[in-house]
């Protein structure tokens, strides 16, 4: 079913924060069963409890009392009985006796079966910790079995758990201190194939420790290319000498997907959908991950892969995952400011290096008054400031054609004056008329024929002038075309948005360019008059201005032709950065955009970005994107000039992130798109 997260390569995980106790095993078991039942109702696939959740953690020498350990084993039997018809794989902390030793363990339970028991490897015995007083280390234990609650189960640190009926759903378990070690066991588990790393913790809270836990979980999920689910003991544990906050977190590839309430008095489930397909594709893409597995002696040959039939809920349970409508634009104001600072300075430094390495004294740029040329111009102005050059070294040209609007032309001139660049104007219409006449084009005979030839004669003349002006004035041409246009092929081959001496915008998508200009205004990169003009330009309709306005006065609109850039940038991110199939991209886009004004968007973003798109609309524009991206545009990208990579989301340079044949087929992607329904239910 298209709307099921499982069909889309996802799994639902949860960190459980039960009410703790000081050794009330019956209460702990009842709490665990209640949370597993709630997780089942919410469609959870894997549920991670805190360390020693069944016995309690802070009970010291009571761990060595058989009465308590017998109660724990009886509680495990109750849990196995209660979960026979429940879907979640529960990972529960408990003390386990084996061969005359006591181990601090994680029990992995699925539909009434004890799939395995994983002992803790690293036992803290410093500062406030005394675990070696009670527990034996599980480090190095492999290939063993244990009898517990009437079931025989694999025992050891060599276990990963793989669902036979949910692709890429493979679990590894470590316990608290294990991930504080220089080499956490989950590293080997991930190299052996686990995608979901589970940590059962009883970490007590002191000032600053929550940040440290989050740092470790985030970094491990990033290094191991995995999801990391962390659950720590909360209020209810004994506070004889310590305190507990119940911190739950889920990270994926270093990104925080969700966190629990800390210091909460009530039981809680932190429920998040993790993208298993994304993790697998990232591992395939990142050769370092596989090289590390080889250097580590191929851990998959040393782990026991415990297979099980998961039988997940396959219906539509919604999506428990935050989705950014603008994947290239952070929704957090602090990170947005940091990213804009980096992006802008990457462009400035790239252009500065190219200018100092190229013979000549000038930069030549066509200034239309639109977004892309405006942004390239302010990058060039800032480059001059940084190098100590007068901004007059920038030669800016407006080149009005048959459809140039007075508003954009005026903005172009006003911006050049405000920035102090050398401005000039060349009217291309006489040359365009002559060229059209030489070609016997109907327009030259007075007929209103506005075809692609009519448009490209104007675009081509502008580029011809810029290159020859660069020759004339000992300079080089700055390209203005952006990443979104290159993705869609919305650029004429050999013309300024595809060809230049240096394509300074080629790594920046349209949605980010809008925000970079806004960032320049908000952070005072330029003077007040320049900022006023930049704000006006942000409100300008995106248009090539190559075809005269229609009878109603409406100007040529790019987005009415090729679709909304906010959707195309969404598609671009998931195609290039993640390699997701069209069905999955449509699923994510629908959840991100299905409600008007829903979700998040950066403050001050254009009002149109608050639109809603139904599934039929998303499917339509995704098909347009796939046809243009895979079928008709690669030959243009294969011949683009140098330009800086700006976003981790990728670039389309044939020398960088994207290598593809210019004559490739789009058929596999278009065939996959057929799985997307025509409309939502």
C-alpha positions as CSV (number, residue, x, y, z in Angstrom):
1,X,0.0,0.0,0.0
2,X,1.5,3.3,-1.1
3,X,0.6,5.1,2.1
4,X,2.3,2.6,4.4
5,X,5.7,3.5,5.8
6,X,6.8,-0.1,5.5
7,X,6.2,0.0,1.7
8,X,8.3,3.2,1.6
9,X,11.3,1.6,3.3
10,X,10.7,3.0,6.8
11,X,10.3,1.5,10.2
12,X,8.7,3.0,13.3
13,X,10.9,3.0,16.4
14,X,10.2,4.2,19.9
15,X,12.1,5.0,23.1
16,X,10.1,4.0,26.2
17,X,10.3,6.1,29.3
18,X,8.5,4.0,32.0
19,X,7.9,5.1,35.5
20,X,10.8,3.7,37.5
21,X,10.9,2.1,40.9
22,X,13.3,1.1,43.6
23,X,13.1,-2.6,42.9
24,X,9.3,-3.1,42.5
25,X,9.6,-5.8,39.8
26,X,5.9,-6.5,39.5
27,X,5.2,-2.8,38.9
28,X,8.1,-2.6,36.4
29,X,6.8,-5.6,34.4
30,X,3.2,-4.2,34.4
31,X,4.6,-0.8,33.1
32,X,6.6,-2.6,30.4
33,X,3.6,-4.6,29.2
34,X,1.4,-1.5,29.1
35,X,3.9,0.5,27.0
36,X,4.4,-2.4,24.6
37,X,0.6,-2.6,24.2
38,X,0.5,1.2,23.5
39,X,3.4,0.8,21.1
40,X,1.4,-1.9,19.2
41,X,-1.6,0.4,18.9
42,X,0.7,3.1,17.4
43,X,2.2,0.8,14.9
44,X,5.7,0.7,16.5
45,X,8.2,-1.8,15.1
46,X,11.0,-1.6,17.6
47,X,10.6,-0.4,21.2
48,X,13.7,0.3,23.4
49,X,13.4,0.4,27.2
50,X,16.0,1.7,29.7
51,X,18.8,-0.4,31.2
52,X,17.7,-2.9,33.9
53,X,14.1,-1.7,33.4
54,X,12.6,-4.9,35.0
55,X,14.7,-4.9,38.2
56,X,15.4,-1.2,38.5
57,X,19.0,0.1,38.2
58,X,19.8,1.9,41.4
59,X,19.2,-1.0,43.8
60,X,22.8,-1.9,44.4
61,X,23.4,-5.2,46.3
62,X,19.7,-6.2,45.8
63,X,20.8,-7.3,42.3
64,X,22.6,-10.2,44.1
65,X,19.4,-11.5,45.8
66,X,17.8,-14.6,44.2
67,X,14.4,-13.4,45.4
68,X,14.6,-10.4,43.2
69,X,16.2,-12.3,40.3
70,X,13.5,-15.0,40.5
71,X,10.9,-12.2,40.3
72,X,12.6,-10.8,37.2
73,X,12.5,-14.2,35.5
74,X,8.9,-14.6,36.4
75,X,8.2,-11.1,35.0
76,X,10.0,-12.1,31.7
77,X,7.6,-15.0,31.4
78,X,4.7,-12.7,31.9
79,X,6.0,-10.4,29.1
80,X,6.5,-13.3,26.7
81,X,3.0,-14.4,27.3
82,X,1.5,-10.9,27.0
83,X,3.3,-10.1,23.7
84,X,2.4,-13.1,21.6
85,X,0.0,-11.1,19.5
86,X,1.8,-7.8,19.6
87,X,4.0,-6.5,16.7
88,X,6.7,-4.4,18.4
89,X,10.1,-5.9,18.9
90,X,10.7,-5.0,22.5
91,X,14.3,-4.5,23.8
92,X,14.1,-4.6,27.6
93,X,16.8,-4.3,30.2
94,X,17.1,-7.1,32.9
95,X,19.6,-8.9,35.0
96,X,20.2,-12.4,33.8
97,X,21.8,-15.4,35.6
98,X,24.0,-17.7,33.5
99,X,26.7,-20.2,34.4
100,X,27.1,-18.8,37.9
101,X,27.4,-15.2,36.8
102,X,25.1,-12.3,36.7
103,X,24.9,-10.2,33.5
104,X,23.4,-6.8,32.9
105,X,21.4,-7.7,29.7
106,X,19.1,-6.6,27.0
107,X,16.3,-9.0,26.2
108,X,15.1,-8.9,22.6
109,X,11.4,-10.1,22.5
110,X,9.2,-10.5,19.5
111,X,5.7,-11.9,19.5
112,X,6.2,-13.9,22.6
113,X,9.6,-15.3,21.6
114,X,12.9,-14.5,23.3
115,X,15.0,-13.8,20.2
116,X,18.2,-13.3,22.1
117,X,20.0,-11.9,25.1
118,X,22.8,-9.4,24.8
119,X,25.0,-8.8,27.8
120,X,26.6,-5.4,28.5
121,X,30.3,-5.3,27.4
122,X,31.7,-2.4,29.4
123,X,30.9,-2.1,33.1
124,X,31.6,1.3,34.6
125,X,33.4,1.2,37.9
126,X,34.5,4.7,38.5
127,X,33.0,7.8,40.2
128,X,29.5,6.9,41.2
129,X,29.4,3.6,39.4
130,X,30.1,0.1,40.9
131,X,28.7,-2.3,38.3
132,X,31.6,-4.7,38.6
133,X,30.5,-5.4,42.2
134,X,27.4,-7.1,40.8
135,X,27.8,-7.9,37.1
136,X,30.2,-9.8,34.9
137,X,31.2,-8.3,31.6
138,X,29.8,-9.8,28.4
139,X,32.8,-8.7,26.3
140,X,34.0,-11.5,24.0
141,X,31.1,-13.8,24.7
142,X,29.9,-15.3,21.4
143,X,28.1,-18.4,20.2
144,X,26.4,-19.1,23.5
145,X,22.9,-19.9,24.6
146,X,20.9,-19.2,27.7
147,X,17.7,-20.6,29.3
148,X,15.4,-17.9,30.6
149,X,11.7,-18.0,31.5
150,X,11.4,-21.5,29.9
151,X,12.9,-20.5,26.5
152,X,16.4,-21.2,25.1
153,X,17.8,-18.2,23.4
154,X,21.1,-17.0,21.8
155,X,23.4,-15.3,24.3
156,X,26.3,-13.0,23.6
157,X,27.5,-9.8,22.1
158,X,27.7,-11.3,18.6
159,X,23.9,-10.9,17.8
160,X,22.1,-8.8,15.3
161,X,18.3,-9.3,14.7
162,X,17.0,-9.2,11.2
163,X,13.3,-9.2,10.1
164,X,12.6,-11.6,7.3
165,X,9.6,-9.6,6.1
166,X,10.7,-5.9,6.5
167,X,13.6,-4.9,4.3
168,X,16.7,-3.4,6.0
169,X,15.1,-3.8,9.5
170,X,18.1,-5.1,11.4
171,X,18.7,-4.3,15.0
172,X,21.9,-4.2,17.2
173,X,21.8,-3.7,20.9
174,X,24.3,-2.1,23.3
175,X,23.9,-0.9,26.9
176,X,24.7,2.5,28.3
177,X,28.4,2.6,29.0
178,X,29.0,0.6,25.8
179,X,28.7,3.8,23.7
180,X,30.9,5.8,26.0
181,X,33.8,3.4,25.0
182,X,36.3,4.4,22.3
183,X,35.0,1.6,20.2
184,X,31.3,1.1,20.9
185,X,30.0,-2.4,20.1
186,X,27.4,-0.8,17.8
187,X,30.2,0.1,15.5
188,X,30.8,-3.6,14.7
189,X,27.1,-4.2,14.7
190,X,26.6,-1.6,12.0
191,X,29.5,-2.9,9.9
192,X,27.8,-6.3,10.2
193,X,24.6,-4.9,8.7
194,X,22.5,-3.5,11.6
195,X,20.6,-0.3,10.6
196,X,18.9,0.4,13.9
197,X,21.2,0.7,16.9
198,X,19.5,0.5,20.3
199,X,20.9,1.7,23.6
200,X,19.4,0.8,26.9
201,X,20.7,3.3,29.5
202,X,20.4,4.0,33.2
203,X,22.7,7.0,32.9
204,X,22.0,9.3,35.9
205,X,21.7,13.0,35.3
206,X,24.2,15.7,36.3
207,X,24.6,19.2,34.8
208,X,25.6,19.0,31.1
209,X,25.3,15.2,30.8
210,X,22.2,15.4,28.6
211,X,24.3,17.3,26.0
212,X,27.0,14.7,26.2
213,X,24.6,11.8,25.7
214,X,23.1,13.6,22.6
215,X,26.6,14.3,21.2
216,X,27.5,10.6,21.5
217,X,24.2,9.4,20.0
218,X,24.4,11.9,17.1
219,X,28.0,11.1,16.3
220,X,27.5,7.3,16.5
221,X,24.5,7.5,14.1
222,X,26.5,9.6,11.7
223,X,29.7,7.5,11.8
224,X,27.8,4.2,11.6
225,X,25.3,5.5,9.0
226,X,22.4,4.3,11.2
227,X,19.4,5.2,13.3
228,X,20.3,5.4,17.0
229,X,17.5,4.9,19.6
230,X,18.4,5.8,23.1
231,X,16.4,5.4,26.3
232,X,17.6,6.4,29.8
233,X,16.0,5.7,33.2
234,X,13.7,8.4,34.5
235,X,12.1,9.5,37.8
236,X,11.1,6.6,40.1
237,X,14.6,5.2,40.4
238,X,16.1,5.4,43.8
239,X,17.6,8.9,44.5
240,X,19.7,7.8,47.5
241,X,22.7,9.5,45.9
242,X,21.7,10.1,42.3
243,X,19.0,11.6,40.1
244,X,17.4,10.6,36.8
245,X,15.9,12.5,33.9
246,X,14.4,9.9,31.5
247,X,16.1,11.2,28.4
248,X,15.0,9.5,25.2
249,X,16.4,10.4,21.7
250,X,16.3,9.1,18.2
251,X,19.0,10.2,15.7
252,X,19.4,9.3,12.0
253,X,22.7,10.0,10.2
254,X,23.5,12.6,12.9
255,X,20.2,14.4,12.7
256,X,17.9,14.5,15.7
257,X,14.5,13.1,14.8
258,X,12.9,13.3,18.2
259,X,13.4,13.6,21.9
260,X,11.4,12.9,25.0
261,X,10.2,15.0,27.9
262,X,12.9,15.1,30.5
263,X,12.0,14.8,34.2
264,X,8.5,13.7,33.3
265,X,6.4,12.0,35.9
266,X,4.2,10.0,33.5
267,X,5.2,7.1,31.2
268,X,6.0,8.2,27.7
269,X,6.7,6.8,24.3
270,X,8.9,8.8,21.9
271,X,7.7,7.5,18.5
272,X,9.7,8.3,15.3
273,X,9.8,6.8,11.8
274,X,13.3,6.1,10.6
275,X,14.2,5.7,7.0
276,X,15.9,2.4,6.5
277,X,16.1,2.7,2.7
278,X,18.0,6.0,3.1
279,X,20.5,4.4,5.4
280,X,21.1,1.5,3.0
281,X,21.5,3.8,0.0
282,X,23.9,6.0,2.0
283,X,26.1,3.0,2.9
284,X,26.1,1.9,-0.7
285,X,27.2,5.4,-1.8
286,X,29.9,5.8,0.9
287,X,32.8,3.6,0.1
288,X,34.5,4.4,3.4
289,X,31.9,2.5,5.3
290,X,32.6,-0.7,3.3
291,X,36.4,-0.1,3.5
292,X,36.1,0.1,7.3
293,X,34.2,-3.2,7.4
294,X,37.1,-4.8,5.4
295,X,39.7,-3.2,7.7
296,X,37.8,-4.6,10.7
297,X,37.9,-8.1,9.3
298,X,34.4,-8.1,8.0
299,X,32.3,-8.2,11.2
300,X,29.4,-9.8,9.4
301,X,31.3,-13.1,9.4
302,X,31.6,-13.0,13.2
303,X,28.0,-12.0,14.1
304,X,25.0,-14.4,14.4
305,X,22.2,-13.0,12.3
306,X,19.0,-13.9,14.2
307,X,16.2,-13.9,11.7
308,X,12.5,-13.6,12.7
309,X,9.1,-13.0,11.2
310,X,8.1,-9.6,12.2
311,X,4.6,-9.4,10.7
312,X,4.4,-5.5,10.9
313,X,1.3,-3.5,10.7
314,X,1.0,-2.8,7.0
315,X,-1.8,-0.2,6.9
316,X,-1.5,3.5,6.8
317,X,-0.6,4.8,10.3
318,X,0.4,8.2,9.2
319,X,4.0,9.5,9.3
320,X,5.8,10.1,12.6
321,X,8.7,12.0,11.2
322,X,9.3,15.7,10.8
323,X,9.7,16.7,7.1
324,X,11.2,20.0,6.0
325,X,9.4,21.5,3.1
326,X,12.7,23.2,2.1
327,X,15.4,20.6,2.5
328,X,18.1,23.1,1.4
329,X,16.9,25.7,3.9
330,X,17.2,24.9,7.6
331,X,14.1,25.6,9.7
332,X,16.1,26.4,12.8
333,X,17.0,30.1,12.9
334,X,20.4,29.6,14.4
335,X,21.4,26.9,11.9
336,X,19.8,28.9,9.1
337,X,22.1,31.8,9.9
338,X,25.1,29.5,10.1
339,X,24.3,27.9,6.8
340,X,23.7,31.1,5.0
341,X,27.0,32.5,6.3
342,X,28.8,29.5,5.0
343,X,27.0,29.3,1.7
344,X,27.6,33.0,0.9
345,X,31.2,32.9,1.9
346,X,31.8,29.7,-0.1
347,X,30.6,31.6,-3.2
348,X,32.7,34.7,-2.3
349,X,35.8,32.7,-1.7
350,X,35.3,30.6,-4.8
351,X,34.9,33.7,-7.0
352,X,37.9,35.4,-5.3
353,X,40.2,32.5,-6.0
354,X,39.1,32.3,-9.6
355,X,39.5,36.0,-10.1
356,X,43.0,36.1,-8.6
357,X,44.0,33.0,-10.7
358,X,42.7,34.5,-14.0
359,X,44.5,37.2,-16.0
360,X,42.4,40.3,-16.2
361,X,41.1,43.2,-14.3
362,X,37.3,43.0,-14.5
363,X,34.3,40.8,-13.8
364,X,31.5,41.0,-16.4
365,X,27.9,40.1,-15.5
366,X,24.5,40.5,-17.1
367,X,22.1,42.1,-14.6
368,X,18.4,41.5,-15.2
369,X,16.9,42.6,-11.9
370,X,15.9,39.0,-11.2
371,X,16.9,36.7,-8.3
372,X,19.9,34.9,-9.8
373,X,21.7,37.8,-11.4
374,X,21.1,39.9,-8.3
375,X,22.7,37.2,-6.1
376,X,25.7,36.7,-8.4
377,X,26.2,40.5,-8.4
378,X,26.2,40.9,-4.6
379,X,28.6,37.9,-4.3
380,X,30.9,39.7,-6.7
381,X,30.6,43.0,-4.8
382,X,31.5,41.3,-1.5
383,X,34.4,39.6,-3.3
384,X,35.8,43.0,-4.3
385,X,35.5,44.2,-0.8
386,X,37.4,41.2,0.5
387,X,40.2,41.6,-2.0
388,X,40.4,45.3,-1.5
389,X,39.3,46.1,-5.1
390,X,37.0,48.9,-6.1
391,X,33.5,47.6,-7.0
392,X,33.9,49.5,-10.2
393,X,35.9,46.5,-11.3
394,X,32.5,44.8,-11.9
395,X,31.1,45.6,-15.3
396,X,27.3,45.2,-15.1
397,X,25.2,45.3,-18.2
398,X,21.4,45.4,-18.6
399,X,20.4,44.2,-22.0
400,X,16.7,44.9,-22.5
401,X,14.9,42.7,-25.0
402,X,11.4,42.5,-26.4
403,X,9.8,41.6,-23.1
404,X,12.0,43.2,-20.5
405,X,9.8,44.8,-17.8
406,X,10.4,48.3,-16.6
407,X,10.3,47.2,-13.0
408,X,13.2,44.6,-13.4
409,X,15.2,47.0,-15.6
410,X,14.8,49.8,-13.0
411,X,15.8,47.5,-10.2
412,X,18.8,46.3,-12.1
413,X,20.0,49.9,-12.6
414,X,19.2,51.0,-9.1
415,X,21.1,48.0,-7.7
416,X,24.2,48.7,-9.8
417,X,24.2,52.3,-8.7
418,X,23.7,51.4,-5.0
419,X,26.6,48.9,-5.1
420,X,28.9,51.2,-7.0
421,X,29.6,48.9,-9.9
422,X,30.3,50.1,-13.4
423,X,26.9,49.9,-15.2
424,X,26.0,50.1,-18.8
425,X,23.1,49.2,-21.1
426,X,23.0,47.5,-24.5
427,X,19.6,47.3,-26.2
428,X,19.7,43.9,-27.9
429,X,16.5,44.4,-29.9
430,X,18.1,45.8,-33.1
431,X,20.5,42.9,-33.3
432,X,17.8,40.4,-32.4
433,X,15.5,41.8,-35.2
434,X,18.4,41.5,-37.7
435,X,19.1,37.9,-36.7
436,X,15.5,37.0,-36.8
437,X,15.2,38.6,-40.3
438,X,18.3,36.8,-41.5
439,X,16.6,33.5,-40.4
440,X,13.3,34.5,-42.1
441,X,11.5,34.2,-38.8
442,X,7.8,35.3,-38.8
443,X,8.4,37.8,-36.1
444,X,10.6,39.8,-38.5
445,X,7.6,40.1,-40.8
446,X,5.4,41.5,-38.0
447,X,3.8,38.2,-36.9
448,X,3.5,37.6,-33.1
449,X,5.3,34.3,-33.2
450,X,7.1,33.8,-29.8
451,X,8.6,30.4,-30.2
452,X,11.8,28.9,-28.8
453,X,13.8,30.5,-31.6
454,X,12.4,33.9,-30.7
455,X,13.4,33.4,-27.0
456,X,16.8,32.0,-27.6
457,X,17.9,34.6,-30.1
458,X,17.6,37.1,-27.2
459,X,19.2,34.9,-24.7
460,X,22.0,34.0,-27.0
461,X,22.7,37.6,-28.0
462,X,23.1,38.6,-24.3
463,X,25.7,35.9,-23.8
464,X,27.5,36.8,-27.0
465,X,27.8,40.4,-25.9
466,X,29.0,39.4,-22.4
467,X,31.8,37.2,-23.7
468,X,32.9,39.8,-26.2
469,X,32.7,42.5,-23.6
470,X,35.0,40.3,-21.4
471,X,37.4,40.2,-24.3
472,X,37.1,43.9,-24.8
473,X,37.7,44.9,-21.1
474,X,40.2,42.2,-20.1
475,X,37.8,40.3,-17.8
476,X,35.7,37.2,-17.4
477,X,32.0,36.4,-17.3
478,X,30.2,35.5,-14.1
479,X,27.5,32.9,-14.7
480,X,24.1,33.4,-13.0
481,X,22.3,30.1,-13.5
482,X,21.5,28.2,-10.3
483,X,21.3,24.5,-9.3
484,X,17.5,24.2,-9.7
485,X,17.7,25.5,-13.3
486,X,20.6,23.0,-14.1
487,X,18.5,20.2,-12.6
488,X,15.5,21.0,-14.8
489,X,17.5,22.0,-17.9
490,X,15.8,25.4,-17.6
491,X,18.7,27.0,-19.4
492,X,19.7,27.3,-23.0
493,X,22.7,25.4,-24.1
494,X,25.7,27.8,-24.5
495,X,23.8,30.7,-23.0
496,X,24.6,32.6,-19.8
497,X,22.5,30.5,-17.4
498,X,24.4,27.4,-18.6
499,X,27.7,28.9,-19.9
500,X,30.2,31.4,-18.4
501,X,33.8,31.6,-17.3
502,X,32.8,30.8,-13.7
503,X,29.3,29.6,-12.6
504,X,29.2,31.1,-9.1
505,X,25.5,30.1,-8.5
506,X,25.7,26.6,-9.9
507,X,25.7,24.9,-6.5
508,X,22.9,26.9,-5.0
509,X,19.2,25.9,-5.5
510,X,16.5,28.5,-6.1
511,X,14.9,28.3,-2.7
512,X,18.3,28.8,-1.0
513,X,19.2,31.8,-3.2
514,X,16.0,33.5,-2.0
515,X,17.1,33.1,1.5
516,X,20.7,34.0,0.9
517,X,19.6,37.4,-0.4
518,X,17.3,37.8,2.6
519,X,20.2,36.8,4.9
520,X,22.3,39.5,3.4
521,X,19.6,42.0,4.2
522,X,19.0,40.8,7.7
523,X,22.7,40.6,8.7
524,X,23.6,44.0,7.2
525,X,26.0,42.9,4.6
526,X,25.3,46.0,2.5
527,X,24.0,49.5,3.1
528,X,20.4,50.5,3.7
529,X,19.6,51.5,0.1
530,X,21.0,48.2,-1.2
531,X,19.0,46.3,1.4
532,X,15.8,48.0,0.3
533,X,16.4,47.1,-3.3
534,X,17.2,43.5,-2.4
535,X,14.0,43.2,-0.5
536,X,12.0,44.6,-3.5
537,X,13.7,42.1,-5.8
538,X,12.8,39.2,-3.6
539,X,9.1,39.9,-4.4
540,X,9.7,39.8,-8.2
541,X,8.0,37.1,-10.2
542,X,10.5,34.5,-11.5
543,X,10.5,35.1,-15.3
544,X,13.0,34.9,-18.2
545,X,11.2,37.9,-19.7
546,X,11.7,36.7,-23.2
547,X,8.0,36.7,-24.4
548,X,5.9,39.9,-24.2
549,X,3.1,40.1,-21.7
550,X,-0.3,38.6,-22.7
551,X,-3.5,40.6,-23.3
552,X,-4.2,40.8,-19.6
553,X,-0.7,42.2,-18.9
554,X,0.5,39.0,-17.3
555,X,4.2,38.5,-17.8
556,X,5.9,35.2,-18.7
557,X,6.1,33.0,-15.6
558,X,8.7,30.3,-15.2
559,X,6.9,28.4,-12.5
560,X,3.7,28.2,-14.5
561,X,5.7,26.4,-17.3
562,X,7.9,24.0,-15.3
563,X,6.2,24.0,-11.9
564,X,6.9,25.4,-8.5
565,X,10.5,25.6,-7.5
566,X,9.7,24.6,-3.9
567,X,8.5,21.2,-5.2
568,X,11.4,20.8,-7.7
569,X,14.0,21.6,-5.0
570,X,12.3,19.0,-2.8
571,X,12.5,16.4,-5.6
572,X,16.1,17.4,-6.4
573,X,17.3,16.9,-2.9
574,X,15.9,13.4,-2.6
575,X,17.0,12.3,-6.1
576,X,20.6,13.6,-6.0
577,X,21.5,13.4,-2.3
578,X,19.6,10.2,-1.3
579,X,18.9,8.4,-4.5
580,X,15.3,7.6,-3.5
581,X,12.8,6.1,-6.0
582,X,10.0,8.3,-7.3
583,X,7.3,6.5,-5.3
584,X,9.1,7.3,-2.0
585,X,9.8,10.9,-3.1
586,X,6.1,11.4,-3.9
587,X,5.2,9.9,-0.5
588,X,7.5,12.3,1.3
589,X,6.4,15.3,-0.7
590,X,2.7,14.6,-0.1
591,X,3.3,14.4,3.7
592,X,5.3,17.6,3.6
593,X,3.0,19.6,1.4
594,X,-0.5,18.1,1.8
595,X,-1.8,20.7,4.3
596,X,-1.9,24.5,3.6
597,X,0.3,26.3,6.1
598,X,1.1,23.1,7.9
599,X,4.5,22.1,9.2
600,X,7.3,24.6,9.2
601,X,8.9,27.1,6.9
602,X,11.6,29.6,7.6
603,X,10.4,32.9,8.9
604,X,9.9,35.5,6.1
605,X,9.8,32.9,3.3
606,X,7.5,33.9,0.4
607,X,3.8,33.5,1.1
608,X,3.4,31.1,-1.9
609,X,5.6,28.6,-0.1
610,X,2.8,28.0,2.4
611,X,0.7,26.4,-0.4
612,X,-0.7,22.9,-0.2
613,X,-0.2,20.4,-3.0
614,X,-2.4,17.3,-3.4
615,X,-1.0,14.0,-4.5
616,X,-2.2,14.5,-8.1
617,X,-0.3,17.8,-8.4
618,X,2.8,16.4,-6.8
619,X,2.7,13.4,-9.1
620,X,2.3,15.7,-12.2
621,X,5.2,17.9,-11.3
622,X,7.4,14.9,-10.3
623,X,6.9,13.4,-13.7
624,X,7.9,16.7,-15.3
625,X,11.0,16.8,-13.0
626,X,12.0,13.2,-13.8
627,X,11.6,13.7,-17.6
628,X,13.6,16.9,-17.6
629,X,16.3,15.7,-15.1
630,X,17.0,12.2,-16.5
631,X,16.0,12.5,-20.1
632,X,16.5,16.0,-21.6
633,X,19.0,17.9,-19.5
634,X,22.2,15.9,-18.8
635,X,24.0,17.1,-21.9
636,X,23.7,20.7,-20.6
637,X,25.1,19.7,-17.2
638,X,28.0,17.7,-18.8
639,X,29.3,20.9,-20.3
640,X,28.9,23.4,-17.4
641,X,31.8,25.6,-16.4
642,X,33.5,25.4,-13.0
643,X,31.6,26.6,-9.9
644,X,31.7,25.9,-6.2
645,X,29.8,23.1,-4.5
646,X,27.8,24.8,-1.8
647,X,25.3,22.5,-0.3
648,X,25.8,19.0,1.3
649,X,22.7,18.2,-0.7
650,X,25.0,17.9,-3.7
651,X,26.0,19.6,-6.9
652,X,25.4,18.6,-10.6
653,X,28.9,19.2,-11.8
654,X,30.2,16.2,-14.0
655,X,33.5,16.7,-12.1
656,X,31.8,16.5,-8.7
657,X,28.7,14.9,-7.3
658,X,26.8,13.8,-10.5
659,X,28.1,11.8,-13.3
660,X,25.6,10.4,-15.8
661,X,25.3,9.7,-19.6
662,X,24.0,12.6,-21.7
663,X,21.9,10.1,-23.7
664,X,20.5,8.1,-20.8
665,X,17.0,6.8,-20.4
666,X,14.4,8.0,-17.9
667,X,12.3,4.8,-18.3
668,X,13.2,3.2,-14.9
669,X,12.1,6.3,-13.0
670,X,9.0,6.9,-15.0
671,X,8.0,3.2,-14.6
672,X,8.5,3.5,-10.9
673,X,6.3,6.6,-10.8
674,X,3.4,4.5,-12.1
675,X,3.1,3.1,-8.5
676,X,2.1,6.5,-7.2
677,X,-1.8,6.7,-7.0
678,X,-3.5,9.4,-9.1
679,X,-5.0,10.8,-5.9
680,X,-5.0,10.3,-2.1
681,X,-7.7,8.2,-0.5
